[in-house]
Structures are given as C-alpha cells and as structure tokens.
Amino acid sequence: MSTVTMGVDLAKNLFSVCAVDGAGHVQRRQDLGREAFALWLAQVPAGTVVAMEA
C-alpha cells in the first residue's frame, strides 16, 4: 500500500516526519534538518496529504 498521508511536526531546526498508508500503518518516521526537509518535501508525490503541526 502506498503512502497517502505525511505528518510533519515543525520546529526551529528539526522536523519530525511520519508517513502513513491508507490503513493507518506507519511506513516511515524520520527527523530531518531544514535543508533535508526541503529536499524531502520536493519529492513527495502529488496527491499526498501533508499535514503540518507546530
């Protein structure tokens, strides 16, 4: 099953990312710096919901 939702916890220097599939199973968890987050976000497929929380 493919990723349909990405949750992002925003902070000053570190962003926590969680990818969830349609069944609600966590596929990936990762902490990213500012530059790595920008590169990651540019690669998220169209149609994926990205929910951000500060």
C-alpha distance matrix in Angstrom:
0.0 3.8 6.8 8.9 11.9 14.2 17.2 20.3 23.5 26.3 29.5 32.3 31.2 27.9 24.6 22.0 18.4 15.4 11.8 9.7 6.3 7.0 8.2 10.4 9.6 11.1 9.6 12.9 16.5 19.3 22.8 23.9 27.4 28.4 28.2 25.0 23.4 24.8 23.4 19.9 20.1 21.3 18.1 15.6 14.1 15.9 14.5 13.1 15.2 17.3 19.4 22.4 24.8 28.2
3.8 0.0 3.8 6.3 9.4 11.4 14.8 17.7 21.1 23.6 26.8 29.5 28.4 25.3 21.9 19.7 15.9 13.4 9.6 8.4 5.7 7.3 9.8 10.9 10.4 10.9 8.9 11.5 14.9 17.2 20.5 21.2 24.5 25.2 24.9 21.8 20.1 21.3 19.9 16.5 16.4 17.5 14.4 11.8 10.4 12.3 11.3 9.7 12.2 14.2 16.7 19.7 22.4 25.7
6.8 3.8 0.0 3.8 6.0 7.6 11.1 13.9 17.4 19.9 23.2 25.9 25.0 21.9 18.4 16.3 12.5 10.1 6.3 5.6 4.3 6.9 9.6 9.5 9.3 9.0 7.4 9.3 12.2 14.5 17.5 18.2 21.5 22.1 22.2 19.2 17.1 18.4 17.6 14.0 13.6 15.3 12.7 9.6 9.1 11.1 9.9 7.3 9.2 10.7 13.1 16.0 18.7 21.9
8.9 6.3 3.8 0.0 3.8 7.0 10.3 13.4 17.0 19.4 22.9 25.9 25.5 22.6 18.9 17.0 13.3 11.0 7.7 6.3 5.3 5.9 9.4 9.2 10.5 10.7 10.3 12.0 14.2 16.4 19.0 19.6 22.6 22.7 23.1 20.6 17.9 18.9 18.7 15.2 13.9 15.7 13.7 10.1 9.2 9.9 7.6 5.1 6.3 8.7 11.0 14.4 17.2 20.7
11.9 9.4 6.0 3.8 0.0 3.8 6.6 9.9 13.3 15.9 19.5 22.5 22.4 19.6 15.8 13.8 10.5 8.3 6.0 5.3 6.6 7.8 10.5 8.9 10.4 9.7 10.1 11.0 12.3 14.3 16.5 17.2 20.2 20.2 21.2 18.8 15.8 17.1 17.6 14.1 12.6 15.1 13.8 10.1 10.6 11.2 9.2 5.7 4.7 6.0 7.5 10.8 13.4 17.0
14.2 11.4 7.6 7.0 3.8 0.0 3.8 6.5 10.1 12.5 16.0 19.0 18.7 15.8 12.0 10.3 6.9 5.6 4.5 6.3 8.9 11.1 13.3 11.0 11.6 9.7 9.9 9.3 9.7 11.2 12.9 13.5 16.4 16.6 17.7 15.4 12.3 14.0 14.7 11.3 9.9 13.0 12.2 9.0 10.7 12.0 11.0 7.2 6.1 4.7 6.1 8.4 11.1 14.3
17.2 14.8 11.1 10.3 6.6 3.8 0.0 3.8 6.8 9.7 13.2 16.5 16.7 13.8 10.1 8.1 5.8 5.1 6.4 8.0 11.4 13.4 14.9 11.8 12.6 10.4 11.5 10.4 9.4 10.7 11.7 12.8 15.4 15.7 17.6 15.7 12.4 14.5 16.0 12.8 11.5 15.1 14.9 12.0 14.2 15.3 14.2 10.5 8.4 6.0 4.9 6.0 7.8 11.0
20.3 17.7 13.9 13.4 9.9 6.5 3.8 0.0 3.8 6.1 9.6 12.8 13.0 10.3 6.6 5.6 4.7 6.5 8.9 11.4 14.8 17.0 18.6 15.5 15.8 13.1 13.8 11.7 9.9 9.8 9.5 10.1 12.2 12.3 14.7 13.2 9.8 12.1 14.1 11.5 10.3 14.1 14.7 12.5 15.4 16.6 16.2 12.7 10.7 7.3 6.1 4.7 6.2 8.4
23.5 21.1 17.4 17.0 13.3 10.1 6.8 3.8 0.0 3.8 6.7 10.3 11.1 8.6 5.7 5.1 6.7 8.7 11.9 14.2 17.8 20.0 21.1 17.7 18.0 15.1 16.3 13.9 11.2 10.7 9.4 10.4 11.9 12.3 15.3 14.3 11.2 13.8 16.3 14.2 13.2 17.0 17.9 16.1 19.2 20.3 19.8 16.4 14.1 10.7 8.7 6.0 4.9 5.8
26.3 23.6 19.9 19.4 15.9 12.5 9.7 6.1 3.8 0.0 3.8 7.0 8.4 7.1 5.1 6.9 9.0 11.8 14.8 17.4 20.9 23.1 24.5 21.2 21.5 18.6 19.3 16.7 14.0 12.5 10.3 10.1 10.4 9.9 13.3 13.2 10.2 12.2 15.3 14.0 12.9 16.4 18.0 16.8 20.1 21.0 21.1 18.0 15.8 12.1 10.3 6.8 5.9 4.7
29.5 26.8 23.2 22.9 19.5 16.0 13.2 9.6 6.7 3.8 0.0 3.8 5.8 5.5 5.8 8.4 11.4 14.5 17.7 20.5 24.1 26.5 27.7 24.3 24.3 21.1 21.8 18.8 15.7 13.7 10.6 10.3 9.6 9.4 13.2 13.7 11.4 13.5 16.6 15.9 15.4 18.6 20.5 19.7 23.2 24.3 24.7 21.6 19.5 15.8 14.1 10.6 9.1 6.5
32.3 29.5 25.9 25.9 22.5 19.0 16.5 12.8 10.3 7.0 3.8 0.0 3.8 6.1 8.0 11.3 14.2 17.6 20.7 23.8 27.3 29.8 31.1 27.8 27.7 24.4 24.8 21.5 18.4 15.9 12.5 11.3 9.2 8.4 12.1 13.5 12.0 13.5 16.7 16.9 16.5 19.3 21.5 21.4 25.0 26.1 26.9 24.0 22.2 18.4 17.2 13.5 12.4 9.6
31.2 28.4 25.0 25.5 22.4 18.7 16.7 13.0 11.1 8.4 5.8 3.8 0.0 3.8 6.9 10.3 13.2 16.8 19.8 23.2 26.6 29.5 30.8 27.6 27.0 23.5 23.3 19.9 16.8 13.8 10.1 8.5 5.9 6.0 9.5 10.7 10.0 12.0 14.6 14.9 15.4 18.0 20.0 20.3 24.0 25.7 26.8 23.8 22.5 18.8 18.1 14.9 14.3 12.1
27.9 25.3 21.9 22.6 19.6 15.8 13.8 10.3 8.6 7.1 5.5 6.1 3.8 0.0 3.8 6.6 9.7 13.3 16.4 19.8 23.3 26.2 27.4 24.2 23.3 19.8 19.7 16.2 13.1 10.1 6.5 5.6 4.8 6.5 9.8 9.6 8.6 11.5 13.7 13.1 13.9 17.0 18.3 18.2 22.0 23.9 24.7 21.5 20.3 16.6 16.0 13.2 12.8 11.3
24.6 21.9 18.4 18.9 15.8 12.0 10.1 6.6 5.7 5.1 5.8 8.0 6.9 3.8 0.0 3.8 6.3 10.0 13.0 16.3 19.8 22.6 23.9 20.8 20.2 16.8 16.8 13.5 10.7 8.3 5.5 5.1 6.2 7.2 10.3 9.3 6.9 10.1 12.4 10.9 11.2 14.7 15.8 15.1 18.8 20.6 21.2 17.8 16.6 12.9 12.4 9.9 10.0 9.6
22.0 19.7 16.3 17.0 13.8 10.3 8.1 5.6 5.1 6.9 8.4 11.3 10.3 6.6 3.8 0.0 3.8 6.8 10.3 13.3 17.0 19.9 20.8 17.6 16.8 13.3 13.7 10.5 7.3 5.8 4.4 6.4 9.0 10.7 13.2 11.3 9.1 12.6 14.2 11.8 12.3 16.0 16.3 15.0 18.4 20.4 20.5 16.9 15.6 12.4 11.7 9.9 10.0 10.5
18.4 15.9 12.5 13.3 10.5 6.9 5.8 4.7 6.7 9.0 11.4 14.2 13.2 9.7 6.3 3.8 0.0 3.8 6.7 10.1 13.6 16.6 17.8 14.8 14.1 10.7 10.6 7.8 5.6 5.2 6.1 7.5 10.7 12.0 13.7 11.2 8.7 11.9 12.8 9.8 10.1 13.8 13.5 11.8 14.9 17.1 17.1 13.4 12.6 9.7 9.9 9.3 10.6 12.3
15.4 13.4 10.1 11.0 8.3 5.6 5.1 6.5 8.7 11.8 14.5 17.6 16.8 13.3 10.0 6.8 3.8 0.0 3.8 6.6 10.3 13.3 14.2 11.1 10.3 7.0 7.6 5.6 4.5 6.6 8.9 10.9 14.4 15.8 17.3 14.5 12.1 15.1 15.6 12.1 12.3 15.8 14.7 12.4 14.8 16.9 16.3 12.5 11.7 9.8 9.9 10.6 11.8 14.2
11.8 9.6 6.3 7.7 6.0 4.5 6.4 8.9 11.9 14.8 17.7 20.7 19.8 16.4 13.0 10.3 6.7 3.8 0.0 3.8 6.9 10.2 11.6 9.3 8.5 5.9 5.4 5.1 6.6 9.0 11.9 13.3 16.8 17.9 18.7 15.7 13.5 15.8 15.7 11.9 12.0 14.9 13.2 10.5 12.1 14.4 13.6 9.9 9.9 9.2 10.4 12.2 14.2 17.0
9.7 8.4 5.6 6.3 5.3 6.3 8.0 11.4 14.2 17.4 20.5 23.8 23.2 19.8 16.3 13.3 10.1 6.6 3.8 0.0 3.8 6.8 7.8 5.6 5.5 4.5 5.5 7.3 9.2 12.3 15.3 17.0 20.5 21.5 22.5 19.5 17.2 19.3 19.2 15.5 15.2 17.9 16.0 12.8 13.5 15.2 13.6 10.2 10.0 10.5 11.3 13.8 15.6 18.9
6.3 5.7 4.3 5.3 6.6 8.9 11.4 14.8 17.8 20.9 24.1 27.3 26.6 23.3 19.8 17.0 13.6 10.3 6.9 3.8 0.0 3.8 5.5 5.4 5.6 6.7 6.7 9.7 12.4 15.5 18.6 20.1 23.6 24.5 25.1 22.1 19.9 21.6 21.1 17.4 17.1 19.2 16.8 13.6 13.3 14.8 12.8 10.2 10.9 12.4 13.8 16.8 18.9 22.3
7.0 7.3 6.9 5.9 7.8 11.1 13.4 17.0 20.0 23.1 26.5 29.8 29.5 26.2 22.6 19.9 16.6 13.3 10.2 6.8 3.8 0.0 3.8 5.5 7.5 9.7 10.4 13.4 15.9 19.0 22.0 23.4 26.8 27.4 28.1 25.3 22.8 24.3 24.0 20.3 19.5 21.4 19.2 15.8 14.7 15.4 12.7 10.8 11.2 13.6 14.7 18.1 20.2 23.8
8.2 9.8 9.6 9.4 10.5 13.3 14.9 18.6 21.1 24.5 27.7 31.1 30.8 27.4 23.9 20.8 17.8 14.2 11.6 7.8 5.5 3.8 0.0 3.8 5.7 9.0 10.6 13.9 16.2 19.7 22.8 24.8 28.3 29.3 30.2 27.2 24.9 26.8 26.5 22.8 22.3 24.5 22.2 18.9 18.2 19.1 16.4 14.4 14.4 16.4 16.9 20.0 21.5 25.1
10.4 10.9 9.5 9.2 8.9 11.0 11.8 15.5 17.7 21.2 24.3 27.8 27.6 24.2 20.8 17.6 14.8 11.1 9.3 5.6 5.4 5.5 3.8 0.0 3.8 6.5 9.0 11.8 13.4 16.9 19.8 22.0 25.5 26.6 27.8 25.0 22.5 24.7 24.8 21.0 20.5 23.2 21.3 17.9 18.0 19.1 16.6 13.9 13.2 14.4 14.3 17.1 18.3 21.7
9.6 10.4 9.3 10.5 10.4 11.6 12.6 15.8 18.0 21.5 24.3 27.7 27.0 23.3 20.2 16.8 14.1 10.3 8.5 5.5 5.6 7.5 5.7 3.8 0.0 3.8 6.2 9.3 11.3 15.0 18.3 20.7 24.3 25.9 27.0 23.8 21.8 24.3 24.0 20.2 20.4 23.0 20.8 17.9 18.3 20.0 18.1 15.2 15.0 15.8 16.1 18.4 19.5 22.6
11.1 10.9 9.0 10.7 9.7 9.7 10.4 13.1 15.1 18.6 21.1 24.4 23.5 19.8 16.8 13.3 10.7 7.0 5.9 4.5 6.7 9.7 9.0 6.5 3.8 0.0 3.8 5.8 7.5 11.2 14.5 17.0 20.7 22.5 23.6 20.4 18.5 21.3 21.0 17.3 17.8 20.7 18.6 16.0 17.1 19.3 17.9 14.5 14.4 14.3 14.6 16.4 17.4 20.2
9.6 8.9 7.4 10.3 10.1 9.9 11.5 13.8 16.3 19.3 21.8 24.8 23.3 19.7 16.8 13.7 10.6 7.6 5.4 5.5 6.7 10.4 10.6 9.0 6.2 3.8 0.0 3.8 7.1 10.3 14.0 16.0 19.7 21.5 22.0 18.6 17.2 19.8 18.9 15.2 16.2 18.7 16.1 14.0 15.0 17.7 17.0 13.7 14.5 14.4 15.6 17.4 19.0 21.7
12.9 11.5 9.3 12.0 11.0 9.3 10.4 11.7 13.9 16.7 18.8 21.5 19.9 16.2 13.5 10.5 7.8 5.6 5.1 7.3 9.7 13.4 13.9 11.8 9.3 5.8 3.8 0.0 3.8 6.6 10.3 12.3 16.1 18.2 18.7 15.3 14.1 17.0 16.3 12.6 14.2 16.9 14.7 13.1 15.0 18.0 17.8 14.3 14.9 13.8 14.9 15.9 17.4 19.6
16.5 14.9 12.2 14.2 12.3 9.7 9.4 9.9 11.2 14.0 15.7 18.4 16.8 13.1 10.7 7.3 5.6 4.5 6.6 9.2 12.4 15.9 16.2 13.4 11.3 7.5 7.1 3.8 0.0 3.8 7.2 9.9 13.7 16.0 17.2 14.0 12.7 16.1 16.0 12.7 14.2 17.4 15.9 14.5 17.1 19.8 19.7 16.0 15.8 13.9 14.3 14.4 15.2 17.0
19.3 17.2 14.5 16.4 14.3 11.2 10.7 9.8 10.7 12.5 13.7 15.9 13.8 10.1 8.3 5.8 5.2 6.6 9.0 12.3 15.5 19.0 19.7 16.9 15.0 11.2 10.3 6.6 3.8 0.0 3.8 6.4 10.1 12.8 13.9 10.7 10.0 13.7 13.6 10.8 12.8 15.9 15.0 14.3 17.4 20.3 20.8 17.2 17.1 14.6 15.1 14.5 15.3 16.3
22.8 20.5 17.5 19.0 16.5 12.9 11.7 9.5 9.4 10.3 10.6 12.5 10.1 6.5 5.5 4.4 6.1 8.9 11.9 15.3 18.6 22.0 22.8 19.8 18.3 14.5 14.0 10.3 7.2 3.8 0.0 3.8 7.0 10.0 11.8 9.3 8.7 12.5 13.1 11.1 12.9 16.2 16.1 15.7 19.3 21.9 22.5 19.0 18.5 15.4 15.5 13.9 14.2 14.4
23.9 21.2 18.2 19.6 17.2 13.5 12.8 10.1 10.4 10.1 10.3 11.3 8.5 5.6 5.1 6.4 7.5 10.9 13.3 17.0 20.1 23.4 24.8 22.0 20.7 17.0 16.0 12.3 9.9 6.4 3.8 0.0 3.8 6.6 8.0 5.6 5.4 9.1 9.9 8.7 10.7 13.6 14.0 14.4 18.1 20.6 21.9 18.7 18.4 15.2 15.7 14.0 14.8 14.8
27.4 24.5 21.5 22.6 20.2 16.4 15.4 12.2 11.9 10.4 9.6 9.2 5.9 4.8 6.2 9.0 10.7 14.4 16.8 20.5 23.6 26.8 28.3 25.5 24.3 20.7 19.7 16.1 13.7 10.1 7.0 3.8 0.0 3.8 5.7 5.3 5.9 8.6 10.1 10.3 11.9 14.3 15.5 16.4 20.2 22.5 24.0 21.1 20.7 17.2 17.6 15.3 15.9 15.0
28.4 25.2 22.1 22.7 20.2 16.6 15.7 12.3 12.3 9.9 9.4 8.4 6.0 6.5 7.2 10.7 12.0 15.8 17.9 21.5 24.5 27.4 29.3 26.6 25.9 22.5 21.5 18.2 16.0 12.8 10.0 6.6 3.8 0.0 3.8 5.6 5.2 6.3 8.8 9.9 10.6 12.6 14.7 15.7 19.5 21.2 23.0 20.4 19.9 16.3 16.9 14.3 15.3 14.3
28.2 24.9 22.2 23.1 21.2 17.7 17.6 14.7 15.3 13.3 13.2 12.1 9.5 9.8 10.3 13.2 13.7 17.3 18.7 22.5 25.1 28.1 30.2 27.8 27.0 23.6 22.0 18.7 17.2 13.9 11.8 8.0 5.7 3.8 0.0 3.8 5.4 5.2 6.4 8.6 10.0 11.0 13.0 14.9 18.5 20.5 22.8 20.5 20.7 17.5 18.8 16.8 18.4 17.8
25.0 21.8 19.2 20.6 18.8 15.4 15.7 13.2 14.3 13.2 13.7 13.5 10.7 9.6 9.3 11.3 11.2 14.5 15.7 19.5 22.1 25.3 27.2 25.0 23.8 20.4 18.6 15.3 14.0 10.7 9.3 5.6 5.3 5.6 3.8 0.0 3.8 5.5 5.1 6.1 8.5 10.0 11.0 12.7 16.4 18.9 21.1 18.5 19.0 16.1 17.6 16.1 17.9 17.9
23.4 20.1 17.1 17.9 15.8 12.3 12.4 9.8 11.2 10.2 11.4 12.0 10.0 8.6 6.9 9.1 8.7 12.1 13.5 17.2 19.9 22.8 24.9 22.5 21.8 18.5 17.2 14.1 12.7 10.0 8.7 5.4 5.9 5.2 5.4 3.8 0.0 3.8 5.4 5.0 6.0 8.6 10.0 10.7 14.5 16.7 18.4 15.7 15.7 12.5 13.9 12.4 14.4 14.7
24.8 21.3 18.4 18.9 17.1 14.0 14.5 12.1 13.8 12.2 13.5 13.5 12.0 11.5 10.1 12.6 11.9 15.1 15.8 19.3 21.6 24.3 26.8 24.7 24.3 21.3 19.8 17.0 16.1 13.7 12.5 9.1 8.6 6.3 5.2 5.5 3.8 0.0 3.8 5.5 5.2 6.3 9.0 10.3 13.9 15.5 17.8 15.7 16.0 13.1 14.9 13.6 16.0 16.3
23.4 19.9 17.6 18.7 17.6 14.7 16.0 14.1 16.3 15.3 16.6 16.7 14.6 13.7 12.4 14.2 12.8 15.6 15.7 19.2 21.1 24.0 26.5 24.8 24.0 21.0 18.9 16.3 16.0 13.6 13.1 9.9 10.1 8.8 6.4 5.1 5.4 3.8 0.0 3.8 5.5 5.3 6.8 9.3 12.6 14.9 17.6 15.8 16.9 14.5 16.9 16.2 18.9 19.5
19.9 16.5 14.0 15.2 14.1 11.3 12.8 11.5 14.2 14.0 15.9 16.9 14.9 13.1 10.9 11.8 9.8 12.1 11.9 15.5 17.4 20.3 22.8 21.0 20.2 17.3 15.2 12.6 12.7 10.8 11.1 8.7 10.3 9.9 8.6 6.1 5.0 5.5 3.8 0.0 3.8 5.4 5.3 6.7 10.4 13.1 15.3 12.9 14.1 11.8 14.4 14.2 16.9 18.2
20.1 16.4 13.6 13.9 12.6 9.9 11.5 10.3 13.2 12.9 15.4 16.5 15.4 13.9 11.2 12.3 10.1 12.3 12.0 15.2 17.1 19.5 22.3 20.5 20.4 17.8 16.2 14.2 14.2 12.8 12.9 10.7 11.9 10.6 10.0 8.5 6.0 5.2 5.5 3.8 0.0 3.8 5.4 5.4 9.0 10.8 12.8 10.7 11.4 9.1 11.8 11.8 15.0 16.5
21.3 17.5 15.3 15.7 15.1 13.0 15.1 14.1 17.0 16.4 18.6 19.3 18.0 17.0 14.7 16.0 13.8 15.8 14.9 17.9 19.2 21.4 24.5 23.2 23.0 20.7 18.7 16.9 17.4 15.9 16.2 13.6 14.3 12.6 11.0 10.0 8.6 6.3 5.3 5.4 3.8 0.0 3.8 5.8 8.4 10.0 13.0 11.9 13.4 11.8 14.9 15.1 18.4 19.8
18.1 14.4 12.7 13.7 13.8 12.2 14.9 14.7 17.9 18.0 20.5 21.5 20.0 18.3 15.8 16.3 13.5 14.7 13.2 16.0 16.8 19.2 22.2 21.3 20.8 18.6 16.1 14.7 15.9 15.0 16.1 14.0 15.5 14.7 13.0 11.0 10.0 9.0 6.8 5.3 5.4 3.8 0.0 3.8 6.2 9.0 11.9 10.7 13.0 12.1 15.5 16.4 19.8 21.6
15.6 11.8 9.6 10.1 10.1 9.0 12.0 12.5 16.1 16.8 19.7 21.4 20.3 18.2 15.1 15.0 11.8 12.4 10.5 12.8 13.6 15.8 18.9 17.9 17.9 16.0 14.0 13.1 14.5 14.3 15.7 14.4 16.4 15.7 14.9 12.7 10.7 10.3 9.3 6.7 5.4 5.8 3.8 0.0 3.8 6.6 8.8 7.0 9.3 8.8 12.4 13.9 17.4 19.8
14.1 10.4 9.1 9.2 10.6 10.7 14.2 15.4 19.2 20.1 23.2 25.0 24.0 22.0 18.8 18.4 14.9 14.8 12.1 13.5 13.3 14.7 18.2 18.0 18.3 17.1 15.0 15.0 17.1 17.4 19.3 18.1 20.2 19.5 18.5 16.4 14.5 13.9 12.6 10.4 9.0 8.4 6.2 3.8 0.0 3.8 6.3 6.0 9.4 10.3 14.1 16.3 20.0 22.6
15.9 12.3 11.1 9.9 11.2 12.0 15.3 16.6 20.3 21.0 24.3 26.1 25.7 23.9 20.6 20.4 17.1 16.9 14.4 15.2 14.8 15.4 19.1 19.1 20.0 19.3 17.7 18.0 19.8 20.3 21.9 20.6 22.5 21.2 20.5 18.9 16.7 15.5 14.9 13.1 10.8 10.0 9.0 6.6 3.8 0.0 3.8 5.6 8.6 10.3 13.9 16.4 20.1 23.0
14.5 11.3 9.9 7.6 9.2 11.0 14.2 16.2 19.8 21.1 24.7 26.9 26.8 24.7 21.2 20.5 17.1 16.3 13.6 13.6 12.8 12.7 16.4 16.6 18.1 17.9 17.0 17.8 19.7 20.8 22.5 21.9 24.0 23.0 22.8 21.1 18.4 17.8 17.6 15.3 12.8 13.0 11.9 8.8 6.3 3.8 0.0 3.8 6.4 9.3 12.5 15.6 19.2 22.4
13.1 9.7 7.3 5.1 5.7 7.2 10.5 12.7 16.4 18.0 21.6 24.0 23.8 21.5 17.8 16.9 13.4 12.5 9.9 10.2 10.2 10.8 14.4 13.9 15.2 14.5 13.7 14.3 16.0 17.2 19.0 18.7 21.1 20.4 20.5 18.5 15.7 15.7 15.8 12.9 10.7 11.9 10.7 7.0 6.0 5.6 3.8 0.0 3.8 6.3 9.6 12.8 16.2 19.5
15.2 12.2 9.2 6.3 4.7 6.1 8.4 10.7 14.1 15.8 19.5 22.2 22.5 20.3 16.6 15.6 12.6 11.7 9.9 10.0 10.9 11.2 14.4 13.2 15.0 14.4 14.5 14.9 15.8 17.1 18.5 18.4 20.7 19.9 20.7 19.0 15.7 16.0 16.9 14.1 11.4 13.4 13.0 9.3 9.4 8.6 6.4 3.8 0.0 3.8 6.3 9.8 13.1 16.6
17.3 14.2 10.7 8.7 6.0 4.7 6.0 7.3 10.7 12.1 15.8 18.4 18.8 16.6 12.9 12.4 9.7 9.8 9.2 10.5 12.4 13.6 16.4 14.4 15.8 14.3 14.4 13.8 13.9 14.6 15.4 15.2 17.2 16.3 17.5 16.1 12.5 13.1 14.5 11.8 9.1 11.8 12.1 8.8 10.3 10.3 9.3 6.3 3.8 0.0 3.8 6.5 10.1 13.2
19.4 16.7 13.1 11.0 7.5 6.1 4.9 6.1 8.7 10.3 14.1 17.2 18.1 16.0 12.4 11.7 9.9 9.9 10.4 11.3 13.8 14.7 16.9 14.3 16.1 14.6 15.6 14.9 14.3 15.1 15.5 15.7 17.6 16.9 18.8 17.6 13.9 14.9 16.9 14.4 11.8 14.9 15.5 12.4 14.1 13.9 12.5 9.6 6.3 3.8 0.0 3.8 6.8 10.3
22.4 19.7 16.0 14.4 10.8 8.4 6.0 4.7 6.0 6.8 10.6 13.5 14.9 13.2 9.9 9.9 9.3 10.6 12.2 13.8 16.8 18.1 20.0 17.1 18.4 16.4 17.4 15.9 14.4 14.5 13.9 14.0 15.3 14.3 16.8 16.1 12.4 13.6 16.2 14.2 11.8 15.1 16.4 13.9 16.3 16.4 15.6 12.8 9.8 6.5 3.8 0.0 3.8 6.8
24.8 22.4 18.7 17.2 13.4 11.1 7.8 6.2 4.9 5.9 9.1 12.4 14.3 12.8 10.0 10.0 10.6 11.8 14.2 15.6 18.9 20.2 21.5 18.3 19.5 17.4 19.0 17.4 15.2 15.3 14.2 14.8 15.9 15.3 18.4 17.9 14.4 16.0 18.9 16.9 15.0 18.4 19.8 17.4 20.0 20.1 19.2 16.2 13.1 10.1 6.8 3.8 0.0 3.8
28.2 25.7 21.9 20.7 17.0 14.3 11.0 8.4 5.8 4.7 6.5 9.6 12.1 11.3 9.6 10.5 12.3 14.2 17.0 18.9 22.3 23.8 25.1 21.7 22.6 20.2 21.7 19.6 17.0 16.3 14.4 14.8 15.0 14.3 17.8 17.9 14.7 16.3 19.5 18.2 16.5 19.8 21.6 19.8 22.6 23.0 22.4 19.5 16.6 13.2 10.3 6.8 3.8 0.0
